[in-house]
Amino acid sequence: MKFAVRSIGRLLLFAAASLLVLVIAWGALAGGVSNVPRSITLGQRLETAVQLVAGALSPVVLLTCFRLKRWARAVRNAWAVSLAAAAGISALVWGPPMAGIALLFASAVLLVTLGLAWALRAGLAGETD
């Protein structure tokens, strides 16, 4: 009985984390696509490109949970860094540059993505590494 409850808990953890990853993918891709025509400066274009890459990597993060597992860590890390970079750069290029806010956004997003990556691993395989 204890094993079944633990397995259900892990499955629910994985499902919740997967749903959040898909929501992030949608938000990043939709935001990036809407920013393309509004990107005027080099910084805005860079942020938009990084945002689109982050959105495209999101479903790949889920794919590597089941296939291409040897790439999973690299994909999760690239995803986390690209999302954090997009959040940080956006505070610098869309509106008045605010370095403190950019650092805060990037740090918060990095922590959230690393937490989601852990939840995916722990929910699916019971790993906590």
ABEGO torsion letter per residue (X at the ends): XAAAAAAAAAAAAAAAAAAAAAAAAAAAAAAAAAAAAABABAAAAAAAAAAAAAAAAAAAAAAAAABGAAAAAAAAAAAAAAAAAAAAAAAAABEBBBAAAAAAAAAAAAAAAAAAAAAAAAAAAGBAX
